[in-house]
Amino acid sequence: MEQTRPLSPRAAATRQRILDAALAEFALNGLAGARVDEIAARSGANKRMLYAHFGSKEELWLTVLERAYAAKRAEERALEVHDLPPAEAMARLVRFNLRYTAAHPEFVALLNQENIHRAAYLQRSSAVPALYSPLVDELRETLRRGAEARVFRRDVDPLQLYVTMLGLGHFWVANRHTLSTIFGADLGTEAALEARERHVVEVVLGYLRP
Protein backbone atom coordinates (compact mmCIF):
# COMPACT_ATOMS: atom_id res chain seq x y z
CA MET A 1 0.00 0.00 0.00
CA GLU A 2 1.67 3.18 -1.18
CA GLN A 3 2.28 5.95 1.31
CA THR A 4 0.81 9.30 0.20
CA ARG A 5 2.57 11.45 2.78
CA PRO A 6 5.69 11.19 4.93
CA LEU A 7 5.26 9.17 8.11
CA SER A 8 6.10 10.43 11.54
CA PRO A 9 9.09 8.67 13.16
CA ARG A 10 6.71 6.76 15.42
CA ALA A 11 4.49 5.65 12.54
CA ALA A 12 7.53 4.69 10.45
CA ALA A 13 8.84 2.56 13.32
CA THR A 14 5.46 0.86 13.66
CA ARG A 15 5.33 0.18 9.94
CA GLN A 16 8.80 -1.34 10.03
CA ARG A 17 7.90 -3.59 12.96
CA ILE A 18 4.84 -4.79 11.06
CA LEU A 19 6.96 -5.54 7.99
CA ASP A 20 9.54 -7.44 10.04
CA ALA A 21 6.83 -9.45 11.77
CA ALA A 22 5.05 -10.12 8.49
CA LEU A 23 8.26 -11.39 6.89
CA ALA A 24 8.71 -13.92 9.69
CA GLU A 25 5.07 -15.02 9.64
CA PHE A 26 4.82 -15.27 5.85
CA ALA A 27 8.11 -17.17 5.59
CA LEU A 28 6.88 -19.63 8.21
CA ASN A 29 3.27 -20.10 7.12
CA GLY A 30 2.88 -18.67 3.62
CA LEU A 31 0.24 -16.19 2.55
CA ALA A 32 -2.71 -18.52 3.08
CA GLY A 33 -1.55 -19.78 6.47
CA ALA A 34 -0.33 -16.48 7.89
CA ARG A 35 -2.62 -14.85 10.45
CA VAL A 36 -3.03 -11.12 10.78
CA ASP A 37 -3.51 -11.57 14.53
CA GLU A 38 -0.10 -13.22 14.76
CA ILE A 39 1.58 -10.50 12.70
CA ALA A 40 0.04 -7.84 14.93
CA ALA A 41 1.15 -9.70 18.05
CA ARG A 42 4.71 -10.17 16.74
CA SER A 43 4.97 -6.48 15.87
CA GLY A 44 3.43 -5.12 19.05
CA ALA A 45 0.87 -3.26 16.97
CA ASN A 46 -2.86 -3.79 16.73
CA LYS A 47 -4.74 -4.96 13.65
CA ARG A 48 -6.20 -1.51 13.12
CA MET A 49 -2.71 -0.09 12.63
CA LEU A 50 -1.77 -2.92 10.28
CA TYR A 51 -4.76 -2.26 8.07
CA ALA A 52 -4.16 1.49 8.25
CA HIS A 53 -0.65 1.02 6.86
CA PHE A 54 -1.27 -1.74 4.32
CA GLY A 55 -5.00 -2.10 3.68
CA SER A 56 -5.10 -5.89 3.57
CA LYS A 57 -3.06 -9.02 4.21
CA GLU A 58 -2.55 -9.39 0.47
CA GLU A 59 -1.14 -5.87 0.12
CA LEU A 60 1.15 -6.55 3.07
CA TRP A 61 2.33 -9.74 1.36
CA LEU A 62 3.16 -7.84 -1.84
CA THR A 63 5.04 -5.16 0.09
CA VAL A 64 7.09 -7.80 1.93
CA LEU A 65 7.80 -9.58 -1.35
CA GLU A 66 8.93 -6.39 -3.09
CA ARG A 67 11.19 -5.49 -0.18
CA ALA A 68 12.75 -8.96 -0.23
CA TYR A 69 13.61 -8.65 -3.91
CA ALA A 70 14.90 -5.11 -3.42
CA ALA A 71 17.16 -6.15 -0.53
CA LYS A 72 18.79 -8.85 -2.64
CA ARG A 73 19.28 -6.59 -5.63
CA ALA A 74 20.81 -3.88 -3.42
CA GLU A 75 23.49 -6.30 -2.23
CA GLU A 76 23.99 -7.62 -5.75
CA ARG A 77 24.54 -4.11 -7.10
CA ALA A 78 27.08 -3.45 -4.35
CA LEU A 79 29.34 -6.15 -5.82
CA GLU A 80 30.32 -3.68 -8.59
CA VAL A 81 31.43 -6.47 -10.88
CA HIS A 82 31.84 -4.10 -13.83
CA ASP A 83 35.30 -3.18 -12.48
CA LEU A 84 36.48 -6.80 -12.32
CA PRO A 85 37.99 -9.04 -15.00
CA PRO A 86 35.13 -10.94 -16.68
CA ALA A 87 35.82 -14.39 -15.20
CA GLU A 88 36.28 -12.96 -11.70
CA ALA A 89 33.11 -10.89 -12.11
CA MET A 90 31.11 -13.95 -13.11
CA ALA A 91 32.53 -16.06 -10.27
CA ARG A 92 31.64 -13.36 -7.78
CA LEU A 93 28.04 -13.23 -9.05
CA VAL A 94 27.71 -17.01 -8.80
CA ARG A 95 29.13 -17.07 -5.26
CA PHE A 96 26.92 -14.18 -4.19
CA ASN A 97 23.71 -15.79 -5.39
CA LEU A 98 24.47 -19.07 -3.65
CA ARG A 99 25.61 -17.42 -0.42
CA TYR A 100 22.71 -14.97 -0.33
CA THR A 101 20.18 -17.73 -0.82
CA ALA A 102 21.81 -19.86 1.88
CA ALA A 103 21.86 -16.92 4.31
CA HIS A 104 18.24 -15.92 3.63
CA PRO A 105 15.94 -18.96 3.83
CA GLU A 106 13.05 -16.55 4.29
CA PHE A 107 13.67 -15.27 0.74
CA VAL A 108 13.50 -18.83 -0.58
CA ALA A 109 10.28 -19.43 1.37
CA LEU A 110 8.63 -16.28 -0.02
CA LEU A 111 9.54 -17.15 -3.61
CA ASN A 112 8.31 -20.71 -3.22
CA GLN A 113 5.00 -19.43 -1.87
CA GLU A 114 4.58 -16.84 -4.60
CA ASN A 115 5.17 -19.54 -7.21
CA ILE A 116 2.40 -21.60 -5.61
CA HIS A 117 0.18 -18.58 -6.33
CA ARG A 118 1.60 -18.47 -9.90
CA ALA A 119 3.04 -15.00 -9.25
CA ALA A 120 -0.47 -13.57 -8.94
CA TYR A 121 0.74 -10.84 -6.58
CA LEU A 122 4.11 -10.22 -8.18
CA GLN A 123 2.32 -9.53 -11.47
CA ARG A 124 0.87 -6.44 -9.83
CA SER A 125 4.34 -5.07 -9.08
CA SER A 126 6.14 -2.66 -11.38
CA ALA A 127 9.01 -2.28 -8.90
CA VAL A 128 10.45 -5.80 -9.10
CA PRO A 129 10.76 -6.08 -12.92
CA ALA A 130 12.41 -2.64 -12.91
CA LEU A 131 15.05 -3.96 -10.51
CA TYR A 132 16.03 -6.78 -12.85
CA SER A 133 16.18 -5.05 -16.23
CA PRO A 134 19.50 -3.33 -15.37
CA LEU A 135 20.86 -6.64 -14.07
CA VAL A 136 20.40 -8.36 -17.43
CA ASP A 137 22.13 -5.43 -19.15
CA GLU A 138 25.04 -5.61 -16.68
CA LEU A 139 25.37 -9.33 -17.25
CA ARG A 140 25.29 -8.83 -21.01
CA GLU A 141 28.12 -6.30 -20.71
CA THR A 142 30.22 -8.71 -18.63
CA LEU A 143 29.66 -11.39 -21.24
CA ARG A 144 30.67 -8.96 -23.98
CA ARG A 145 33.89 -8.08 -22.17
CA GLY A 146 34.63 -11.75 -21.65
CA ALA A 147 34.04 -12.57 -25.31
CA GLU A 148 36.31 -9.72 -26.42
CA ALA A 149 39.02 -11.00 -24.07
CA ARG A 150 38.47 -14.50 -25.53
CA VAL A 151 37.73 -16.01 -22.13
CA PHE A 152 33.98 -16.44 -22.76
CA ARG A 153 32.07 -17.92 -25.67
CA ARG A 154 30.04 -15.47 -27.75
CA ASP A 155 26.63 -17.13 -27.93
CA VAL A 156 25.47 -16.82 -24.31
CA ASP A 157 21.99 -15.55 -23.49
CA PRO A 158 22.34 -13.42 -20.32
CA LEU A 159 18.82 -14.21 -19.13
CA GLN A 160 19.33 -17.95 -19.46
CA LEU A 161 22.69 -17.69 -17.71
CA TYR A 162 21.27 -15.74 -14.78
CA VAL A 163 18.39 -18.18 -14.34
CA THR A 164 20.94 -21.00 -14.33
CA MET A 165 22.96 -19.21 -11.64
CA LEU A 166 19.85 -18.84 -9.52
CA GLY A 167 18.80 -22.43 -10.03
CA LEU A 168 22.19 -23.83 -9.02
CA GLY A 169 21.81 -22.19 -5.63
CA HIS A 170 18.08 -22.02 -5.04
CA PHE A 171 17.37 -25.71 -5.62
CA TRP A 172 20.20 -26.74 -3.29
CA VAL A 173 19.06 -24.44 -0.49
CA ALA A 174 15.32 -25.10 -0.91
CA ASN A 175 15.82 -28.87 -0.89
CA ARG A 176 18.81 -29.37 1.36
CA HIS A 177 16.78 -31.02 4.13
CA THR A 178 15.35 -33.67 1.83
CA LEU A 179 18.65 -34.05 -0.04
CA SER A 180 20.52 -34.44 3.25
CA THR A 181 18.13 -37.20 4.27
CA ILE A 182 18.19 -39.00 0.92
CA PHE A 183 21.99 -39.00 0.59
CA GLY A 184 22.87 -39.28 4.26
CA ALA A 185 25.00 -36.12 4.18
CA ASP A 186 24.46 -32.89 6.10
CA LEU A 187 24.21 -30.24 3.40
CA GLY A 188 23.57 -27.52 5.96
CA THR A 189 27.19 -27.22 7.11
CA GLU A 190 29.68 -24.53 6.09
CA ALA A 191 31.90 -27.23 4.57
CA ALA A 192 29.01 -28.43 2.41
CA LEU A 193 28.28 -24.86 1.34
CA GLU A 194 31.93 -24.29 0.40
CA ALA A 195 31.95 -27.48 -1.65
CA ARG A 196 28.75 -26.43 -3.43
CA GLU A 197 30.23 -22.97 -4.02
CA ARG A 198 33.33 -24.40 -5.72
CA HIS A 199 31.17 -26.69 -7.83
CA VAL A 200 28.73 -24.07 -9.11
CA VAL A 201 31.55 -21.65 -9.99
CA GLU A 202 33.27 -24.41 -11.97
CA VAL A 203 30.00 -25.30 -13.71
CA VAL A 204 29.28 -21.74 -14.83
CA LEU A 205 32.83 -20.84 -15.83
CA GLY A 206 33.21 -24.18 -17.59
CA TYR A 207 30.09 -23.46 -19.63
CA LEU A 208 31.35 -19.98 -20.55
CA ARG A 209 34.75 -21.10 -21.86
CA PRO A 210 35.09 -20.62 -25.63
Contacts in CASP RR format, 6 or more apart in sequence:
PFRMAT RR
TARGET T0000
AUTHOR 0000-0000-0000
METHOD contacts of the structure
MODEL  1
MEQTRPLSPRAAATRQRILDAALAEFALNGLAGARVDEIAARSGANKRML
YAHFGSKEELWLTVLERAYAAKRAEERALEVHDLPPAEAMARLVRFNLRY
TAAHPEFVALLNQENIHRAAYLQRSSAVPALYSPLVDELRETLRRGAEAR
VFRRDVDPLQLYVTMLGLGHFWVANRHTLSTIFGADLGTEAALEARERHV
VEVVLGYLRP
1 53 0 8 1.000
1 54 0 8 1.000
1 55 0 8 1.000
1 59 0 8 1.000
1 60 0 8 1.000
1 63 0 8 1.000
7 15 0 8 1.000
11 53 0 8 1.000
14 43 0 8 1.000
14 45 0 8 1.000
14 49 0 8 1.000
14 53 0 8 1.000
15 53 0 8 1.000
17 43 0 8 1.000
17 44 0 8 1.000
17 45 0 8 1.000
18 39 0 8 1.000
18 40 0 8 1.000
18 43 0 8 1.000
18 45 0 8 1.000
18 49 0 8 1.000
18 50 0 8 1.000
18 53 0 8 1.000
18 54 0 8 1.000
18 60 0 8 1.000
19 60 0 8 1.000
19 63 0 8 1.000
19 64 0 8 1.000
19 67 0 8 1.000
20 42 0 8 1.000
20 43 0 8 1.000
21 39 0 8 1.000
21 40 0 8 1.000
21 41 0 8 1.000
21 42 0 8 1.000
21 43 0 8 1.000
21 44 0 8 1.000
22 34 0 8 1.000
22 39 0 8 1.000
22 43 0 8 1.000
22 60 0 8 1.000
22 61 0 8 1.000
22 63 0 8 1.000
22 64 0 8 1.000
23 64 0 8 1.000
23 67 0 8 1.000
23 68 0 8 1.000
23 106 0 8 1.000
23 110 0 8 1.000
24 42 0 8 1.000
24 106 0 8 1.000
25 34 0 8 1.000
25 35 0 8 1.000
25 38 0 8 1.000
25 39 0 8 1.000
25 42 0 8 1.000
26 34 0 8 1.000
26 61 0 8 1.000
26 64 0 8 1.000
26 109 0 8 1.000
26 110 0 8 1.000
26 113 0 8 1.000
27 105 0 8 1.000
27 106 0 8 1.000
27 109 0 8 1.000
27 110 0 8 1.000
28 34 0 8 1.000
28 109 0 8 1.000
29 35 0 8 1.000
30 109 0 8 1.000
30 113 0 8 1.000
31 57 0 8 1.000
31 58 0 8 1.000
31 61 0 8 1.000
31 113 0 8 1.000
31 117 0 8 1.000
31 121 0 8 1.000
34 57 0 8 1.000
34 61 0 8 1.000
36 47 0 8 1.000
36 50 0 8 1.000
36 57 0 8 1.000
37 47 0 8 1.000
39 50 0 8 1.000
39 60 0 8 1.000
40 46 0 8 1.000
40 47 0 8 1.000
40 49 0 8 1.000
40 50 0 8 1.000
43 50 0 8 1.000
50 60 0 8 1.000
54 60 0 8 1.000
54 63 0 8 1.000
58 121 0 8 1.000
61 121 0 8 1.000
62 121 0 8 1.000
62 122 0 8 1.000
62 124 0 8 1.000
62 125 0 8 1.000
64 110 0 8 1.000
65 110 0 8 1.000
65 114 0 8 1.000
65 121 0 8 1.000
65 122 0 8 1.000
65 125 0 8 1.000
65 128 0 8 1.000
66 125 0 8 1.000
66 127 0 8 1.000
66 128 0 8 1.000
68 106 0 8 1.000
68 107 0 8 1.000
68 110 0 8 1.000
69 127 0 8 1.000
69 128 0 8 1.000
69 131 0 8 1.000
70 127 0 8 1.000
70 128 0 8 1.000
70 131 0 8 1.000
72 100 0 8 1.000
72 104 0 8 1.000
72 107 0 8 1.000
73 131 0 8 1.000
73 132 0 8 1.000
73 135 0 8 1.000
75 96 0 8 1.000
75 100 0 8 1.000
76 93 0 8 1.000
76 96 0 8 1.000
76 97 0 8 1.000
76 100 0 8 1.000
76 135 0 8 1.000
79 92 0 8 1.000
79 93 0 8 1.000
79 96 0 8 1.000
81 89 0 8 1.000
81 90 0 8 1.000
81 92 0 8 1.000
81 93 0 8 1.000
81 138 0 8 1.000
81 142 0 8 1.000
82 89 0 8 1.000
82 138 0 8 1.000
82 141 0 8 1.000
82 142 0 8 1.000
84 92 0 8 1.000
85 149 0 8 1.000
86 142 0 8 1.000
86 143 0 8 1.000
86 145 0 8 1.000
86 146 0 8 1.000
86 149 0 8 1.000
86 151 0 8 1.000
86 152 0 8 1.000
87 146 0 8 1.000
87 151 0 8 1.000
87 152 0 8 1.000
87 205 0 8 1.000
87 208 0 8 1.000
89 142 0 8 1.000
90 142 0 8 1.000
90 152 0 8 1.000
90 204 0 8 1.000
90 205 0 8 1.000
90 208 0 8 1.000
91 201 0 8 1.000
91 204 0 8 1.000
91 205 0 8 1.000
93 139 0 8 1.000
93 165 0 8 1.000
94 165 0 8 1.000
94 168 0 8 1.000
94 200 0 8 1.000
94 201 0 8 1.000
94 204 0 8 1.000
95 197 0 8 1.000
95 201 0 8 1.000
97 165 0 8 1.000
97 166 0 8 1.000
97 168 0 8 1.000
97 169 0 8 1.000
98 168 0 8 1.000
98 169 0 8 1.000
98 172 0 8 1.000
98 173 0 8 1.000
98 193 0 8 1.000
98 196 0 8 1.000
98 197 0 8 1.000
98 200 0 8 1.000
99 193 0 8 1.000
99 197 0 8 1.000
100 107 0 8 1.000
101 107 0 8 1.000
101 108 0 8 1.000
101 166 0 8 1.000
101 169 0 8 1.000
101 170 0 8 1.000
101 173 0 8 1.000
102 169 0 8 1.000
102 173 0 8 1.000
102 193 0 8 1.000
105 173 0 8 1.000
108 170 0 8 1.000
108 173 0 8 1.000
108 174 0 8 1.000
111 170 0 8 1.000
112 174 0 8 1.000
114 121 0 8 1.000
114 122 0 8 1.000
122 128 0 8 1.000
135 162 0 8 1.000
136 158 0 8 1.000
136 159 0 8 1.000
136 162 0 8 1.000
139 158 0 8 1.000
139 161 0 8 1.000
139 162 0 8 1.000
140 158 0 8 1.000
143 152 0 8 1.000
143 156 0 8 1.000
143 158 0 8 1.000
143 161 0 8 1.000
143 208 0 8 1.000
146 152 0 8 1.000
147 153 0 8 1.000
147 154 0 8 1.000
147 210 0 8 1.000
150 210 0 8 1.000
151 208 0 8 1.000
151 209 0 8 1.000
151 210 0 8 1.000
152 208 0 8 1.000
152 209 0 8 1.000
152 210 0 8 1.000
153 208 0 8 1.000
153 209 0 8 1.000
153 210 0 8 1.000
154 210 0 8 1.000
156 208 0 8 1.000
161 204 0 8 1.000
161 208 0 8 1.000
164 204 0 8 1.000
164 207 0 8 1.000
165 200 0 8 1.000
165 204 0 8 1.000
168 200 0 8 1.000
168 203 0 8 1.000
168 204 0 8 1.000
169 196 0 8 1.000
169 200 0 8 1.000
172 179 0 8 1.000
172 187 0 8 1.000
172 196 0 8 1.000
176 187 0 8 1.000
176 188 0 8 1.000
179 187 0 8 1.000
180 186 0 8 1.000
180 187 0 8 1.000
180 188 0 8 1.000
185 192 0 8 1.000
186 192 0 8 1.000
187 196 0 8 1.000
END
